[in-house]
């Protein structure tokens, strides 16, 4: 339940539904959030075409610079995705 409930929280506390920040966001919710965003960005949707993996990572990195994502998890996820591209 905490994964589903809290995957819209932001690292800086500006997310919802509980306004959690940093390590107060359940760890698995933080992981799921990054995967969910990447999947949404790299998938075709009725309202948009899929972004390339590089474009999706750039968007996630930009959001991390705004304070929305856990920088350590984003770094690890970015490294993983880039290792699969080679």
PDB file of N, CA, C and O in Angstrom:
ATOM      1  N   UNK A   1       0.802  -1.204   0.000  1.00  0.00           N
ATOM      2  CA  UNK A   1       0.000   0.000   0.000  1.00  0.00           C
ATOM      3  C   UNK A   1       0.849   1.275   0.000  1.00  0.00           C
ATOM      4  O   UNK A   1       0.542   2.198  -0.755  1.00  0.00           O
ATOM      5  N   UNK A   2       1.913   1.363   0.823  1.00  0.00           N
ATOM      6  CA  UNK A   2       2.705   2.596   0.835  1.00  0.00           C
ATOM      7  C   UNK A   2       3.329   2.925  -0.526  1.00  0.00           C
ATOM      8  O   UNK A   2       3.525   4.096  -0.850  1.00  0.00           O
ATOM      9  N   UNK A   3       3.641   1.901  -1.318  1.00  0.00           N
ATOM     10  CA  UNK A   3       4.230   2.154  -2.638  1.00  0.00           C
ATOM     11  C   UNK A   3       3.221   2.905  -3.500  1.00  0.00           C
ATOM     12  O   UNK A   3       3.555   3.918  -4.114  1.00  0.00           O
ATOM     13  N   UNK A   4       2.012   2.416  -3.544  1.00  0.00           N
ATOM     14  CA  UNK A   4       0.982   3.046  -4.363  1.00  0.00           C
ATOM     15  C   UNK A   4       0.608   4.407  -3.796  1.00  0.00           C
ATOM     16  O   UNK A   4       0.487   5.379  -4.542  1.00  0.00           O
ATOM     17  N   UNK A   5       0.427   4.482  -2.501  1.00  0.00           N
ATOM     18  CA  UNK A   5      -0.003   5.733  -1.877  1.00  0.00           C
ATOM     19  C   UNK A   5       1.022   6.845  -2.051  1.00  0.00           C
ATOM     20  O   UNK A   5       0.649   7.994  -2.288  1.00  0.00           O
ATOM     21  N   UNK A   6       2.294   6.527  -1.939  1.00  0.00           N
ATOM     22  CA  UNK A   6       3.311   7.574  -1.842  1.00  0.00           C
ATOM     23  C   UNK A   6       4.205   7.751  -3.058  1.00  0.00           C
ATOM     24  O   UNK A   6       5.211   8.455  -2.967  1.00  0.00           O
ATOM     25  N   UNK A   7       3.879   7.141  -4.196  1.00  0.00           N
ATOM     26  CA  UNK A   7       4.776   7.291  -5.336  1.00  0.00           C
ATOM     27  C   UNK A   7       4.654   8.647  -6.040  1.00  0.00           C
ATOM     28  O   UNK A   7       5.383   8.916  -6.994  1.00  0.00           O
ATOM     29  N   UNK A   8       3.737   9.500  -5.572  1.00  0.00           N
ATOM     30  CA  UNK A   8       3.654  10.870  -6.093  1.00  0.00           C
ATOM     31  C   UNK A   8       4.257  11.897  -5.132  1.00  0.00           C
ATOM     32  O   UNK A   8       4.152  13.103  -5.356  1.00  0.00           O
ATOM     33  N   UNK A   9       4.876  11.418  -4.078  1.00  0.00           N
ATOM     34  CA  UNK A   9       5.588  12.321  -3.172  1.00  0.00           C
ATOM     35  C   UNK A   9       6.853  12.815  -3.879  1.00  0.00           C
ATOM     36  O   UNK A   9       7.368  12.151  -4.780  1.00  0.00           O
ATOM     37  N   UNK A  10       7.337  13.956  -3.474  1.00  0.00           N
ATOM     38  CA  UNK A  10       8.566  14.505  -4.048  1.00  0.00           C
ATOM     39  C   UNK A  10       9.623  14.631  -2.964  1.00  0.00           C
ATOM     40  O   UNK A  10       9.316  14.900  -1.803  1.00  0.00           O
ATOM     41  N   UNK A  11      10.857  14.435  -3.359  1.00  0.00           N
ATOM     42  CA  UNK A  11      11.993  14.462  -2.447  1.00  0.00           C
ATOM     43  C   UNK A  11      11.999  15.739  -1.612  1.00  0.00           C
ATOM     44  O   UNK A  11      12.384  15.710  -0.443  1.00  0.00           O
ATOM     45  N   UNK A  12      11.574  16.865  -2.202  1.00  0.00           N
ATOM     46  CA  UNK A  12      11.591  18.150  -1.484  1.00  0.00           C
ATOM     47  C   UNK A  12      10.334  18.404  -0.660  1.00  0.00           C
ATOM     48  O   UNK A  12      10.216  19.453  -0.028  1.00  0.00           O
ATOM     49  N   UNK A  13       9.386  17.452  -0.658  1.00  0.00           N
ATOM     50  CA  UNK A  13       8.191  17.580   0.160  1.00  0.00           C
ATOM     51  C   UNK A  13       7.003  18.228  -0.531  1.00  0.00           C
ATOM     52  O   UNK A  13       5.969  18.437   0.103  1.00  0.00           O
ATOM     53  N   UNK A  14       7.124  18.555  -1.824  1.00  0.00           N
ATOM     54  CA  UNK A  14       6.039  19.242  -2.527  1.00  0.00           C
ATOM     55  C   UNK A  14       5.055  18.292  -3.213  1.00  0.00           C
ATOM     56  O   UNK A  14       4.162  18.744  -3.929  1.00  0.00           O
ATOM     57  N   UNK A  15       5.209  17.000  -3.005  1.00  0.00           N
ATOM     58  CA  UNK A  15       4.311  16.026  -3.639  1.00  0.00           C
ATOM     59  C   UNK A  15       3.046  15.792  -2.833  1.00  0.00           C
ATOM     60  O   UNK A  15       2.706  16.553  -1.928  1.00  0.00           O
ATOM     61  N   UNK A  16       2.370  14.728  -3.184  1.00  0.00           N
ATOM     62  CA  UNK A  16       1.113  14.391  -2.510  1.00  0.00           C
ATOM     63  C   UNK A  16       1.002  12.875  -2.394  1.00  0.00           C
ATOM     64  O   UNK A  16       1.711  12.182  -3.124  1.00  0.00           O
ATOM     65  N   UNK A  17       0.183  12.329  -1.550  1.00  0.00           N
ATOM     66  CA  UNK A  17      -0.900  12.943  -0.802  1.00  0.00           C
ATOM     67  C   UNK A  17      -0.515  13.432   0.592  1.00  0.00           C
ATOM     68  O   UNK A  17      -1.284  14.155   1.223  1.00  0.00           O
ATOM     69  N   UNK A  18       0.664  13.048   1.080  1.00  0.00           N
ATOM     70  CA  UNK A  18       1.003  13.335   2.472  1.00  0.00           C
ATOM     71  C   UNK A  18       2.075  14.402   2.664  1.00  0.00           C
ATOM     72  O   UNK A  18       2.398  14.756   3.798  1.00  0.00           O
ATOM     73  N   UNK A  19       2.629  14.919   1.570  1.00  0.00           N
ATOM     74  CA  UNK A  19       3.674  15.941   1.686  1.00  0.00           C
ATOM     75  C   UNK A  19       4.953  15.418   2.323  1.00  0.00           C
ATOM     76  O   UNK A  19       5.675  16.170   2.976  1.00  0.00           O
ATOM     77  N   UNK A  20       5.236  14.127   2.136  1.00  0.00           N
ATOM     78  CA  UNK A  20       6.445  13.539   2.700  1.00  0.00           C
ATOM     79  C   UNK A  20       7.667  14.042   1.935  1.00  0.00           C
ATOM     80  O   UNK A  20       7.564  14.434   0.772  1.00  0.00           O
ATOM     81  N   UNK A  21       8.816  14.027   2.594  1.00  0.00           N
ATOM     82  CA  UNK A  21      10.048  14.446   1.930  1.00  0.00           C
ATOM     83  C   UNK A  21      11.188  13.508   2.296  1.00  0.00           C
ATOM     84  O   UNK A  21      11.147  12.805   3.306  1.00  0.00           O
ATOM     85  N   UNK A  22      12.209  13.520   1.439  1.00  0.00           N
ATOM     86  CA  UNK A  22      13.431  12.777   1.696  1.00  0.00           C
ATOM     87  C   UNK A  22      13.200  11.340   2.105  1.00  0.00           C
ATOM     88  O   UNK A  22      12.394  10.620   1.515  1.00  0.00           O
ATOM     89  N   UNK A  23      13.932  10.943   3.132  1.00  0.00           N
ATOM     90  CA  UNK A  23      13.875   9.549   3.572  1.00  0.00           C
ATOM     91  C   UNK A  23      12.554   9.172   4.236  1.00  0.00           C
ATOM     92  O   UNK A  23      12.335   8.005   4.561  1.00  0.00           O
ATOM     93  N   UNK A  24      11.682  10.143   4.439  1.00  0.00           N
ATOM     94  CA  UNK A  24      10.356   9.835   4.983  1.00  0.00           C
ATOM     95  C   UNK A  24       9.441   9.209   3.939  1.00  0.00           C
ATOM     96  O   UNK A  24       8.411   8.630   4.283  1.00  0.00           O
ATOM     97  N   UNK A  25       9.814   9.323   2.660  1.00  0.00           N
ATOM     98  CA  UNK A  25       9.066   8.663   1.594  1.00  0.00           C
ATOM     99  C   UNK A  25       9.490   7.193   1.606  1.00  0.00           C
ATOM    100  O   UNK A  25      10.687   6.910   1.567  1.00  0.00           O
ATOM    101  N   UNK A  26       8.553   6.261   1.657  1.00  0.00           N
ATOM    102  CA  UNK A  26       8.950   4.850   1.658  1.00  0.00           C
ATOM    103  C   UNK A  26       9.896   4.552   0.490  1.00  0.00           C
ATOM    104  O   UNK A  26       9.657   4.965  -0.646  1.00  0.00           O
ATOM    105  N   UNK A  27      10.969   3.831   0.797  1.00  0.00           N
ATOM    106  CA  UNK A  27      12.028   3.575  -0.184  1.00  0.00           C
ATOM    107  C   UNK A  27      11.495   2.919  -1.455  1.00  0.00           C
ATOM    108  O   UNK A  27      11.864   3.322  -2.558  1.00  0.00           O
ATOM    109  N   UNK A  28      10.637   1.922  -1.314  1.00  0.00           N
ATOM    110  CA  UNK A  28      10.095   1.264  -2.497  1.00  0.00           C
ATOM    111  C   UNK A  28       9.207   2.203  -3.309  1.00  0.00           C
ATOM    112  O   UNK A  28       9.118   2.056  -4.528  1.00  0.00           O
ATOM    113  N   UNK A  29       8.553   3.159  -2.664  1.00  0.00           N
ATOM    114  CA  UNK A  29       7.770   4.156  -3.396  1.00  0.00           C
ATOM    115  C   UNK A  29       8.692   5.058  -4.218  1.00  0.00           C
ATOM    116  O   UNK A  29       8.351   5.449  -5.334  1.00  0.00           O
ATOM    117  N   UNK A  30       9.856   5.384  -3.662  1.00  0.00           N
ATOM    118  CA  UNK A  30      10.831   6.192  -4.401  1.00  0.00           C
ATOM    119  C   UNK A  30      11.321   5.457  -5.644  1.00  0.00           C
ATOM    120  O   UNK A  30      11.443   6.050  -6.716  1.00  0.00           O
ATOM    121  N   UNK A  31      11.594   4.184  -5.498  1.00  0.00           N
ATOM    122  CA  UNK A  31      12.055   3.373  -6.637  1.00  0.00           C
ATOM    123  C   UNK A  31      10.948   3.254  -7.678  1.00  0.00           C
ATOM    124  O   UNK A  31      11.177   3.473  -8.868  1.00  0.00           O
ATOM    125  N   UNK A  32       9.751   2.907  -7.225  1.00  0.00           N
ATOM    126  CA  UNK A  32       8.625   2.752  -8.146  1.00  0.00           C
ATOM    127  C   UNK A  32       8.359   4.039  -8.901  1.00  0.00           C
ATOM    128  O   UNK A  32       8.056   4.008 -10.093  1.00  0.00           O
ATOM    129  N   UNK A  33       8.469   5.165  -8.223  1.00  0.00           N
ATOM    130  CA  UNK A  33       8.226   6.466  -8.842  1.00  0.00           C
ATOM    131  C   UNK A  33       9.113   6.671 -10.067  1.00  0.00           C
ATOM    132  O   UNK A  33       8.628   7.075 -11.124  1.00  0.00           O
ATOM    133  N   UNK A  34      10.386   6.399  -9.933  1.00  0.00           N
ATOM    134  CA  UNK A  34      11.325   6.602 -11.040  1.00  0.00           C
ATOM    135  C   UNK A  34      11.002   5.652 -12.190  1.00  0.00           C
ATOM    136  O   UNK A  34      10.993   6.058 -13.352  1.00  0.00           O
ATOM    137  N   UNK A  35      10.741   4.406 -11.869  1.00  0.00           N
ATOM    138  CA  UNK A  35      10.401   3.424 -12.904  1.00  0.00           C
ATOM    139  C   UNK A  35       9.097   3.815 -13.595  1.00  0.00           C
ATOM    140  O   UNK A  35       8.995   3.735 -14.819  1.00  0.00           O
ATOM    141  N   UNK A  36       8.108   4.233 -12.825  1.00  0.00           N
ATOM    142  CA  UNK A  36       6.811   4.623 -13.373  1.00  0.00           C
ATOM    143  C   UNK A  36       6.944   5.829 -14.299  1.00  0.00           C
ATOM    144  O   UNK A  36       6.346   5.854 -15.375  1.00  0.00           O
ATOM    145  N   UNK A  37       7.714   6.816 -13.892  1.00  0.00           N
ATOM    146  CA  UNK A  37       7.919   8.003 -14.725  1.00  0.00           C
ATOM    147  C   UNK A  37       8.633   7.624 -16.016  1.00  0.00           C
ATOM    148  O   UNK A  37       8.230   8.048 -17.099  1.00  0.00           O
ATOM    149  N   UNK A  38       9.681   6.835 -15.904  1.00  0.00           N
ATOM    150  CA  UNK A  38      10.433   6.412 -17.092  1.00  0.00           C
ATOM    151  C   UNK A  38       9.523   5.648 -18.056  1.00  0.00           C
ATOM    152  O   UNK A  38       9.547   5.890 -19.263  1.00  0.00           O
ATOM    153  N   UNK A  39       8.732   4.737 -17.522  1.00  0.00           N
ATOM    154  CA  UNK A  39       7.810   3.978 -18.358  1.00  0.00           C
ATOM    155  C   UNK A  39       6.797   4.901 -19.040  1.00  0.00           C
ATOM    156  O   UNK A  39       6.531   4.752 -20.233  1.00  0.00           O
ATOM    157  N   UNK A  40       6.243   5.836 -18.306  1.00  0.00           N
ATOM    158  CA  UNK A  40       5.270   6.761 -18.883  1.00  0.00           C
ATOM    159  C   UNK A  40       5.905   7.611 -19.990  1.00  0.00           C
ATOM    160  O   UNK A  40       5.291   7.852 -21.030  1.00  0.00           O
ATOM    161  N   UNK A  41       7.129   8.057 -19.755  1.00  0.00           N
ATOM    162  CA  UNK A  41       7.797   8.903 -20.745  1.00  0.00           C
ATOM    163  C   UNK A  41       8.200   8.136 -21.997  1.00  0.00           C
ATOM    164  O   UNK A  41       8.166   8.689 -23.096  1.00  0.00           O
ATOM    165  N   UNK A  42       8.577   6.882 -21.850  1.00  0.00           N
ATOM    166  CA  UNK A  42       9.083   6.115 -22.991  1.00  0.00           C
ATOM    167  C   UNK A  42       8.004   5.275 -23.677  1.00  0.00           C
ATOM    168  O   UNK A  42       8.310   4.467 -24.553  1.00  0.00           O
ATOM    169  N   UNK A  43       6.762   5.463 -23.285  1.00  0.00           N
ATOM    170  CA  UNK A  43       5.641   4.736 -23.894  1.00  0.00           C
ATOM    171  C   UNK A  43       4.764   5.696 -24.687  1.00  0.00           C
ATOM    172  O   UNK A  43       4.550   6.839 -24.285  1.00  0.00           O
ATOM    173  N   UNK A  44       4.261   5.213 -25.820  1.00  0.00           N
ATOM    174  CA  UNK A  44       3.265   5.991 -26.557  1.00  0.00           C
ATOM    175  C   UNK A  44       1.999   6.067 -25.718  1.00  0.00           C
ATOM    176  O   UNK A  44       1.592   5.087 -25.094  1.00  0.00           O
ATOM    177  N   UNK A  45       1.398   7.219 -25.712  1.00  0.00           N
ATOM    178  CA  UNK A  45       0.127   7.449 -25.026  1.00  0.00           C
ATOM    179  C   UNK A  45      -0.824   8.100 -26.020  1.00  0.00           C
ATOM    180  O   UNK A  45      -0.381   8.634 -27.037  1.00  0.00           O
ATOM    181  N   UNK A  46      -2.118   8.064 -25.744  1.00  0.00           N
ATOM    182  CA  UNK A  46      -3.048   8.695 -26.685  1.00  0.00           C
ATOM    183  C   UNK A  46      -2.736  10.185 -26.932  1.00  0.00           C
ATOM    184  O   UNK A  46      -2.994  10.708 -28.016  1.00  0.00           O
ATOM    185  N   UNK A  47      -2.186  10.845 -25.925  1.00  0.00           N
ATOM    186  CA  UNK A  47      -1.936  12.285 -26.017  1.00  0.00           C
ATOM    187  C   UNK A  47      -0.496  12.650 -26.385  1.00  0.00           C
ATOM    188  O   UNK A  47      -0.188  13.830 -26.551  1.00  0.00           O
ATOM    189  N   UNK A  48       0.407  11.637 -26.517  1.00  0.00           N
ATOM    190  CA  UNK A  48       1.798  11.959 -26.839  1.00  0.00           C
ATOM    191  C   UNK A  48       2.526  10.749 -27.395  1.00  0.00           C
ATOM    192  O   UNK A  48       2.152   9.604 -27.140  1.00  0.00           O
ATOM    193  N   UNK A  49       3.558  11.024 -28.150  1.00  0.00           N
ATOM    194  CA  UNK A  49       4.460   9.978 -28.634  1.00  0.00           C
ATOM    195  C   UNK A  49       5.477   9.677 -27.534  1.00  0.00           C
ATOM    196  O   UNK A  49       5.723  10.504 -26.656  1.00  0.00           O
ATOM    197  N   UNK A  50       6.053   8.501 -27.595  1.00  0.00           N
ATOM    198  CA  UNK A  50       7.073   8.104 -26.623  1.00  0.00           C
ATOM    199  C   UNK A  50       8.334   8.941 -26.798  1.00  0.00           C
ATOM    200  O   UNK A  50       8.734   9.253 -27.919  1.00  0.00           O
ATOM    201  N   UNK A  51       8.946   9.294 -25.696  1.00  0.00           N
ATOM    202  CA  UNK A  51      10.270   9.917 -25.713  1.00  0.00           C
ATOM    203  C   UNK A  51      11.310   8.820 -25.853  1.00  0.00           C
ATOM    204  O   UNK A  51      11.064   7.671 -25.486  1.00  0.00           O
ATOM    205  N   UNK A  52      12.461   9.170 -26.378  1.00  0.00           N
ATOM    206  CA  UNK A  52      13.574   8.226 -26.419  1.00  0.00           C
ATOM    207  C   UNK A  52      14.083   8.024 -24.996  1.00  0.00           C
ATOM    208  O   UNK A  52      13.807   8.847 -24.123  1.00  0.00           O
ATOM    209  N   UNK A  53      14.827   6.935 -24.745  1.00  0.00           N
ATOM    210  CA  UNK A  53      15.405   6.756 -23.407  1.00  0.00           C
ATOM    211  C   UNK A  53      16.252   7.951 -22.973  1.00  0.00           C
ATOM    212  O   UNK A  53      16.184   8.368 -21.817  1.00  0.00           O
ATOM    213  N   UNK A  54      17.043   8.502 -23.882  1.00  0.00           N
ATOM    214  CA  UNK A  54      17.890   9.650 -23.531  1.00  0.00           C
ATOM    215  C   UNK A  54      17.044  10.869 -23.147  1.00  0.00           C
ATOM    216  O   UNK A  54      17.359  11.574 -22.189  1.00  0.00           O
ATOM    217  N   UNK A  55      15.973  11.108 -23.899  1.00  0.00           N
ATOM    218  CA  UNK A  55      15.089  12.240 -23.583  1.00  0.00           C
ATOM    219  C   UNK A  55      14.398  12.033 -22.238  1.00  0.00           C
ATOM    220  O   UNK A  55      14.272  12.967 -21.447  1.00  0.00           O
ATOM    221  N   UNK A  56      13.954  10.809 -21.986  1.00  0.00           N
ATOM    222  CA  UNK A  56      13.286  10.508 -20.714  1.00  0.00           C
ATOM    223  C   UNK A  56      14.238  10.715 -19.542  1.00  0.00           C
ATOM    224  O   UNK A  56      13.857  11.297 -18.526  1.00  0.00           O
ATOM    225  N   UNK A  57      15.474  10.241 -19.678  1.00  0.00           N
ATOM    226  CA  UNK A  57      16.453  10.431 -18.604  1.00  0.00           C
ATOM    227  C   UNK A  57      16.732  11.908 -18.370  1.00  0.00           C
ATOM    228  O   UNK A  57      16.898  12.333 -17.226  1.00  0.00           O
ATOM    229  N   UNK A  58      16.784  12.689 -19.435  1.00  0.00           N
ATOM    230  CA  UNK A  58      17.019  14.128 -19.282  1.00  0.00           C
ATOM    231  C   UNK A  58      15.888  14.769 -18.488  1.00  0.00           C
ATOM    232  O   UNK A  58      16.136  15.594 -17.609  1.00  0.00           O
ATOM    233  N   UNK A  59      14.651  14.395 -18.791  1.00  0.00           N
ATOM    234  CA  UNK A  59      13.504  14.941 -18.056  1.00  0.00           C
ATOM    235  C   UNK A  59      13.597  14.561 -16.579  1.00  0.00           C
ATOM    236  O   UNK A  59      13.392  15.402 -15.704  1.00  0.00           O
ATOM    237  N   UNK A  60      13.903  13.301 -16.305  1.00  0.00           N
ATOM    238  CA  UNK A  60      14.020  12.848 -14.914  1.00  0.00           C
ATOM    239  C   UNK A  60      15.169  13.571 -14.210  1.00  0.00           C
ATOM    240  O   UNK A  60      15.033  13.963 -13.051  1.00  0.00           O
ATOM    241  N   UNK A  61      16.295  13.751 -14.895  1.00  0.00           N
ATOM    242  CA  UNK A  61      17.431  14.474 -14.305  1.00  0.00           C
ATOM    243  C   UNK A  61      17.065  15.936 -14.042  1.00  0.00           C
ATOM    244  O   UNK A  61      17.437  16.487 -13.007  1.00  0.00           O
ATOM    245  N   UNK A  62      16.347  16.562 -14.963  1.00  0.00           N
ATOM    246  CA  UNK A  62      15.907  17.945 -14.754  1.00  0.00           C
ATOM    247  C   UNK A  62      14.994  18.043 -13.541  1.00  0.00           C
ATOM    248  O   UNK A  62      15.103  18.985 -12.757  1.00  0.00           O
ATOM    249  N   UNK A  63      14.093  17.075 -13.381  1.00  0.00           N
ATOM    250  CA  UNK A  63      13.214  17.067 -12.214  1.00  0.00           C
ATOM    251  C   UNK A  63      14.004  16.838 -10.924  1.00  0.00           C
ATOM    252  O   UNK A  63      13.651  17.366  -9.870  1.00  0.00           O
ATOM    253  N   UNK A  64      15.059  16.060 -11.016  1.00  0.00           N
ATOM    254  CA  UNK A  64      15.908  15.822  -9.852  1.00  0.00           C
ATOM    255  C   UNK A  64      16.605  17.113  -9.438  1.00  0.00           C
ATOM    256  O   UNK A  64      16.730  17.401  -8.247  1.00  0.00           O
ATOM    257  N   UNK A  65      17.058  17.888 -10.417  1.00  0.00           N
ATOM    258  CA  UNK A  65      17.697  19.186 -10.117  1.00  0.00           C
ATOM    259  C   UNK A  65      16.721  20.146  -9.452  1.00  0.00           C
ATOM    260  O   UNK A  65      17.136  21.026  -8.698  1.00  0.00           O
ATOM    261  N   UNK A  66      15.432  19.989  -9.723  1.00  0.00           N
ATOM    262  CA  UNK A  66      14.399  20.816  -9.080  1.00  0.00           C
ATOM    263  C   UNK A  66      14.129  20.362  -7.645  1.00  0.00           C
ATOM    264  O   UNK A  66      13.439  21.046  -6.890  1.00  0.00           O
ATOM    265  N   UNK A  67      14.681  19.195  -7.275  1.00  0.00           N
ATOM    266  CA  UNK A  67      14.475  18.679  -5.929  1.00  0.00           C
ATOM    267  C   UNK A  67      13.351  17.674  -5.812  1.00  0.00           C
ATOM    268  O   UNK A  67      12.935  17.339  -4.703  1.00  0.00           O
ATOM    269  N   UNK A  68      12.848  17.183  -6.939  1.00  0.00           N
ATOM    270  CA  UNK A  68      11.682  16.307  -6.910  1.00  0.00           C
ATOM    271  C   UNK A  68      12.012  14.842  -6.701  1.00  0.00           C
ATOM    272  O   UNK A  68      11.148  14.089  -6.251  1.00  0.00           O
ATOM    273  N   UNK A  69      13.218  14.407  -7.007  1.00  0.00           N
ATOM    274  CA  UNK A  69      13.570  12.985  -6.968  1.00  0.00           C
ATOM    275  C   UNK A  69      14.796  12.759  -6.079  1.00  0.00           C
ATOM    276  O   UNK A  69      15.585  13.674  -5.845  1.00  0.00           O
ATOM    277  N   UNK A  70      14.938  11.545  -5.598  1.00  0.00           N
ATOM    278  CA  UNK A  70      16.103  11.142  -4.807  1.00  0.00           C
ATOM    279  C   UNK A  70      17.312  11.078  -5.746  1.00  0.00           C
ATOM    280  O   UNK A  70      17.354  10.223  -6.630  1.00  0.00           O
ATOM    281  N   UNK A  71      18.288  11.961  -5.571  1.00  0.00           N
ATOM    282  CA  UNK A  71      19.427  12.010  -6.492  1.00  0.00           C
ATOM    283  C   UNK A  71      20.219  10.705  -6.565  1.00  0.00           C
ATOM    284  O   UNK A  71      20.676  10.328  -7.644  1.00  0.00           O
ATOM    285  N   UNK A  72      20.386  10.024  -5.463  1.00  0.00           N
ATOM    286  CA  UNK A  72      21.142   8.766  -5.467  1.00  0.00           C
ATOM    287  C   UNK A  72      20.426   7.693  -6.281  1.00  0.00           C
ATOM    288  O   UNK A  72      21.060   6.971  -7.050  1.00  0.00           O
ATOM    289  N   UNK A  73      19.114   7.588  -6.116  1.00  0.00           N
ATOM    290  CA  UNK A  73      18.357   6.600  -6.889  1.00  0.00           C
ATOM    291  C   UNK A  73      18.329   6.955  -8.371  1.00  0.00           C
ATOM    292  O   UNK A  73      18.416   6.070  -9.222  1.00  0.00           O
ATOM    293  N   UNK A  74      18.209   8.221  -8.679  1.00  0.00           N
ATOM    294  CA  UNK A  74      18.210   8.646 -10.082  1.00  0.00           C
ATOM    295  C   UNK A  74      19.562   8.351 -10.717  1.00  0.00           C
ATOM    296  O   UNK A  74      19.619   7.904 -11.863  1.00  0.00           O
ATOM    297  N   UNK A  75      20.647   8.591  -9.994  1.00  0.00           N
ATOM    298  CA  UNK A  75      21.983   8.258 -10.521  1.00  0.00           C
ATOM    299  C   UNK A  75      22.103   6.769 -10.808  1.00  0.00           C
ATOM    300  O   UNK A  75      22.598   6.374 -11.863  1.00  0.00           O
ATOM    301  N   UNK A  76      21.651   5.944  -9.871  1.00  0.00           N
ATOM    302  CA  UNK A  76      21.726   4.493 -10.062  1.00  0.00           C
ATOM    303  C   UNK A  76      20.847   4.050 -11.229  1.00  0.00           C
ATOM    304  O   UNK A  76      21.255   3.217 -12.038  1.00  0.00           O
ATOM    305  N   UNK A  77      19.646   4.605 -11.313  1.00  0.00           N
ATOM    306  CA  UNK A  77      18.733   4.243 -12.403  1.00  0.00           C
ATOM    307  C   UNK A  77      19.310   4.680 -13.749  1.00  0.00           C
ATOM    308  O   UNK A  77      19.257   3.928 -14.722  1.00  0.00           O
ATOM    309  N   UNK A  78      19.855   5.883 -13.803  1.00  0.00           N
ATOM    310  CA  UNK A  78      20.460   6.396 -15.034  1.00  0.00           C
ATOM    311  C   UNK A  78      21.607   5.501 -15.480  1.00  0.00           C
ATOM    312  O   UNK A  78      21.718   5.169 -16.661  1.00  0.00           O
ATOM    313  N   UNK A  79      22.450   5.114 -14.548  1.00  0.00           N
ATOM    314  CA  UNK A  79      23.567   4.219 -14.874  1.00  0.00           C
ATOM    315  C   UNK A  79      23.063   2.886 -15.406  1.00  0.00           C
ATOM    316  O   UNK A  79      23.615   2.348 -16.365  1.00  0.00           O
ATOM    317  N   UNK A  80      22.024   2.358 -14.788  1.00  0.00           N
ATOM    318  CA  UNK A  80      21.454   1.089 -15.232  1.00  0.00           C
ATOM    319  C   UNK A  80      20.916   1.205 -16.654  1.00  0.00           C
ATOM    320  O   UNK A  80      21.225   0.367 -17.500  1.00  0.00           O
ATOM    321  N   UNK A  81      20.121   2.225 -16.925  1.00  0.00           N
ATOM    322  CA  UNK A  81      19.533   2.381 -18.258  1.00  0.00           C
ATOM    323  C   UNK A  81      20.634   2.576 -19.304  1.00  0.00           C
ATOM    324  O   UNK A  81      20.578   1.990 -20.385  1.00  0.00           O
ATOM    325  N   UNK A  82      21.610   3.383 -18.986  1.00  0.00           N
ATOM    326  CA  UNK A  82      22.690   3.625 -19.946  1.00  0.00           C
ATOM    327  C   UNK A  82      23.508   2.360 -20.192  1.00  0.00           C
ATOM    328  O   UNK A  82      24.011   2.164 -21.298  1.00  0.00           O
ATOM    329  N   UNK A  83      23.650   1.504 -19.193  1.00  0.00           N
ATOM    330  CA  UNK A  83      24.399   0.258 -19.382  1.00  0.00           C
ATOM    331  C   UNK A  83      23.652  -0.696 -20.301  1.00  0.00           C
ATOM    332  O   UNK A  83      24.274  -1.516 -20.977  1.00  0.00           O
ATOM    333  N   UNK A  84      22.329  -0.600 -20.335  1.00  0.00           N
ATOM    334  CA  UNK A  84      21.534  -1.465 -21.201  1.00  0.00           C
ATOM    335  C   UNK A  84      21.527  -0.981 -22.651  1.00  0.00           C
ATOM    336  O   UNK A  84      21.225  -1.751 -23.564  1.00  0.00           O
ATOM    337  N   UNK A  85      21.859   0.293 -22.861  1.00  0.00           N
ATOM    338  CA  UNK A  85      21.889   0.850 -24.212  1.00  0.00           C
ATOM    339  C   UNK A  85      23.130   0.425 -24.978  1.00  0.00           C
ATOM    340  O   UNK A  85      23.151   0.509 -26.205  1.00  0.00           O
ATOM    341  N   UNK A  86      24.153  -0.024 -24.290  1.00  0.00           N
ATOM    342  CA  UNK A  86      25.429  -0.350 -24.942  1.00  0.00           C
ATOM    343  C   UNK A  86      25.416  -1.722 -25.561  1.00  0.00           C
ATOM    344  O   UNK A  86      26.412  -2.144 -26.147  1.00  0.00           O
TER     345      UNK A  86
END
